[in-house]
Amino acid sequence: MMLSRKIRTQFGKYRFLKELKKFSREPEIVNFDKAASIGLLYDATLESDTEVIKNYTRNLRSNFKKDVLAIGYVDKKKPHKSQYAQFGLDFFTRRDLNFSMIPVDPIVQNFIEKKFDILINVNSSNSFPLQYISALSNAKFKVARFQNKKEDAFDMMIKIDNEAPLKTVLEEIEKYLRLIHSS
């Protein structure tokens, strides 16, 4: 019999906390205009959110000449037919999680190891796989919408209404990233 997802996630959180104790990075404040590389992390379960991320990624690449890599978690066994990996836009599903709900796909590991100038997590849910990636990411500057009890996982959190559409969330985060000054 398969253990429930909640129990499996508890195993994952235990392992995650052990990994987090060994993890160290020196955060660095990075302004949006000075950032050369941006990582986007999001819940890709809804096809409409994937379309928003695709358009935003295209915009960052063509208009701002940013190196952008987006990875979405599809909380299903298979992605939607419209969700196929493209250059810089990847997905992982429940099949890519181990028993403890930790992502084991090599694409996810590469994302975690990449030293982005900015990591933007637009996830509004308490998705453990996305929390895991964010916390262990080697990004210089980690930004997310505000999440209670997750303050120590990010360098900057922005309070944005949970009901706000994804496009608005991205615009708000970008606005505040442009306002900060980095050395």
Disulfide bonds with the S-S distance in Angstrom:
none
